[in-house]
Amino acid sequence: DLISASVVQREVINGVYVNYRIKKLTKTDNRKTKQTEFDVELQMPLPIASLKINIKDSIDFCRPISVKFLKDSVKTADGWKYNYGVMTHGMINSLSENEFKFSNEIVQKIKILIENQDNPPLTVGALTVKGHECELLARFTKQASYFLVYGKSTAIRPSYDVSHFEEKIPVILKTVDVGDELMIKKEQISETAPLFKNKIWLWGILIVTIIVLGCFAIKMMRTEE
């Protein structure tokens, strides 16, 4: 006998994406490693949500791919050393759209490695980098001059009551006009200048002091004799 029944519906909202402009794109076909390498540089560090690779070839293909992002760099005597972190691994093939999703990774430089194995390199068309369109929702209870400040690396995440009642936020909201951007100048801490900036003066004073002390020592030795 049928005791119970239930219906479950899963709905995924993709959201609205914004295309990011690529500042610099470099392609390298390495025959020794059998890899095609792409170096992608964006205008600034941005949250990446999607990367799509458009292949122009009409042949069937299936090749491993890895997407990395620049974590940090160190300047050494042999030049700059770059440290990359892995964003994703996967496969590109002729049966899919070759689009990879990310959880809003904030990056500026991306490295894409396609493993060609024993096949000739693919003809890659445009690379499409996207991010989610972000909105800032705020609740104002009093008329006042409000400021939106950003750029502090040590700032902590604020906590507001409205964040606990998202289901009560109206669908239609009033748009707030943002004024001109103002730069907050940091006060320069005045450094105390050293007494002698040039080391030649310091060495000169030391030499004169040594000579004077030497003369006094010789004079005292002669007096004792």
C-alpha atoms as one frame of an Amber mdcrd trajectory, in Angstrom:
protein
   0.000   0.000   0.000   1.104   3.534  -0.723   1.842   5.247   2.586   3.063
   8.654   1.412   4.192  10.574  -1.636   6.165  13.763  -2.130   7.228  15.963
  -4.978  10.546  17.821  -4.915  11.502  20.535  -7.356  15.056  21.825  -7.559
  15.531  25.200  -9.193  18.932  26.697  -9.998  19.128  30.440 -10.640  22.153
  31.256 -12.764  21.999  34.969 -12.028  23.230  37.811 -14.191  26.786  37.734
 -15.553  29.070  40.572 -16.571  31.744  40.123 -19.248  35.217  41.155 -18.077
  37.565  42.868 -20.476  40.863  41.063 -21.056  43.830  43.423 -20.875  46.482
  41.046 -22.239  46.364  37.553 -23.763  49.442  35.485 -24.633  49.442  32.047
 -26.290  52.417  29.636 -26.322  52.590  26.213 -28.007  55.271  24.175 -26.232
  56.285  21.178 -28.345  58.584  19.808 -25.649  55.879  19.542 -22.991  53.090
  19.025 -25.556  51.068  21.825 -24.010  49.274  24.948 -25.157  49.596  27.694
 -22.568  47.443  30.821 -22.272  48.347  33.732 -20.003  45.304  35.934 -19.379
  45.544  39.282 -17.584  42.470  41.283 -16.565  42.239  45.019 -15.991  42.237
  44.552 -12.189  41.591  41.828  -9.592  37.984  40.696 -10.157  35.714  37.902
  -8.852  35.676  35.191 -11.538  32.543  33.064 -11.851  32.824  31.637 -15.377
  35.496  30.908 -17.999  34.525  29.761 -21.488  36.993  28.532 -24.111  35.787
  28.710 -27.713  37.390  26.129 -30.019  37.259  26.814 -33.762  38.247  23.312
 -34.907  35.468  21.125 -36.326  37.234  17.834 -35.471  36.350  15.718 -32.442
  38.721  16.173 -29.516  39.010  15.408 -25.809  41.951  16.831 -23.869  42.843
  17.506 -20.210  42.956  21.110 -19.079  43.971  22.946 -15.910  43.160  26.525
 -14.934  45.451  28.315 -12.469  45.616  31.780 -10.945  48.562  33.881  -9.792
  48.796  33.760  -5.980  51.975  35.764  -5.397  55.382  36.549  -6.864  58.898
  36.880  -5.452  61.769  38.842  -6.952  65.059  36.929  -6.888  68.516  37.397
  -8.355  67.434  35.295 -11.354  64.277  37.362 -11.937  60.651  37.112 -10.833
  59.349  33.770  -9.545  55.573  33.289  -9.886  53.493  31.039  -7.623  50.218
  29.748  -9.112  47.275  28.105  -7.391  44.867  25.660  -9.035  41.345  26.892
  -9.790  40.085  23.739 -11.501  41.010  20.627 -13.495  38.878  19.118 -16.192
  38.468  18.156 -19.833  37.647  20.136 -22.932  35.928  18.251 -25.711  33.916
  18.697 -28.877  30.655  17.602 -27.215  30.337  20.395 -24.619  30.467  24.176
 -24.449  33.779  24.042 -22.522  32.626  26.452 -19.837  33.976  26.213 -16.285
  32.276  27.621 -13.183  34.012  29.097 -10.134  32.958  30.374  -6.722  33.855
  34.012  -7.343  37.622  33.598  -7.170  39.207  37.074  -7.026  42.086  36.970
  -9.520  43.795  39.175 -12.082  46.145  36.790 -13.902  45.014  33.360 -15.126
  47.100  30.562 -16.662  45.360  27.942 -18.836  47.197  24.721 -19.752  45.789
  22.400 -22.435  47.417  18.958 -22.680  47.754  18.242 -26.406  49.412  14.858
 -25.822  50.361  13.570 -29.326  47.811  15.729 -31.147  48.393  19.038 -32.926
  47.386  22.160 -30.953  43.771  23.255 -31.141  42.687  26.494 -32.759  41.330
  28.509 -29.850  39.077  31.454 -30.536  37.929  33.971 -27.966  38.231  33.422
 -24.232  35.215  34.683 -22.305  35.711  35.599 -18.645  32.596  36.478 -16.640
  31.597  37.425 -13.130  28.319  37.814 -11.296  26.644  41.192 -11.294  26.851
  42.326  -7.669  24.256  44.364  -5.807  24.527  46.139  -2.473  21.332  46.243
  -0.417  21.116  48.641   2.522  18.436  49.890   4.895  18.422  53.561   5.923
  16.196  54.587   8.838  17.263  58.233   9.146  18.083  61.025   6.754  21.808
  61.661   6.869  24.966  61.802   4.753  26.136  58.241   4.240  29.542  57.153
   2.955  30.584  53.909   1.294  34.247  53.358   2.141  36.443  50.614   0.673
  40.104  49.684   0.366  41.007  48.839   3.990  42.791  45.492   3.970  42.317
  44.919   7.730  38.580  45.702   7.803  36.255  43.037   9.208  32.858  42.046
   7.834  30.048  44.164   9.324  26.933  42.634  10.886  23.502  44.230  10.298
  20.007  43.127  11.305  18.780  43.177   7.719  21.099  40.294   6.810  18.951
  37.951   8.991  15.670  38.811   7.235  16.438  38.366   3.533  12.986  36.945
   2.840  11.422  40.252   3.952  13.426  42.409   1.545  11.011  43.906  -1.032
  11.429  42.917  -4.650  11.172  46.517  -5.861  13.646  48.814  -4.127  14.635
  52.434  -4.473  17.908  53.098  -6.234  20.383  55.312  -4.427  22.485  57.689
  -6.493  26.165  57.552  -5.678  28.119  60.794  -5.558  31.615  61.507  -6.782
  34.417  59.275  -5.563  36.688  60.954  -3.017  40.210  59.877  -2.165  41.015
  59.715   1.540  44.625  60.803   1.870  46.703  59.156   4.552  48.738  61.394
   6.809  52.420  61.061   6.079  54.422  60.192   9.184  57.423  62.492   9.276
  60.639  60.601   9.748  63.452  62.094  11.794  66.354  62.775   9.476  69.719
  61.391  10.621  72.308  63.843  11.878  74.728  62.888   9.137  73.180  61.653
   5.887  76.547  61.219   4.221  78.744  58.450   5.645  81.908  60.356   4.678
  81.256  62.852   7.496  80.865  60.024  10.013  84.084  58.362   8.916  85.862
  61.713   9.033  84.753  62.329  12.625  85.893  58.836  13.657  89.322  59.338
  12.084  89.802  62.725  13.765  88.737  61.254  17.118  91.205  58.398  16.764
  94.024  60.819  15.887  93.257  63.068  18.884  93.150  60.108  21.265  96.405
  58.823  19.816  98.101  62.189  20.343  96.942  62.318  23.971  98.219  58.779
  24.569 101.669  59.574  23.096 101.877  62.823  25.112 101.079  60.955  28.351
 103.687  58.293  27.612 106.356  60.968  27.069 105.375  62.744  30.317 105.856
  59.527  32.305 109.347  59.042  30.835
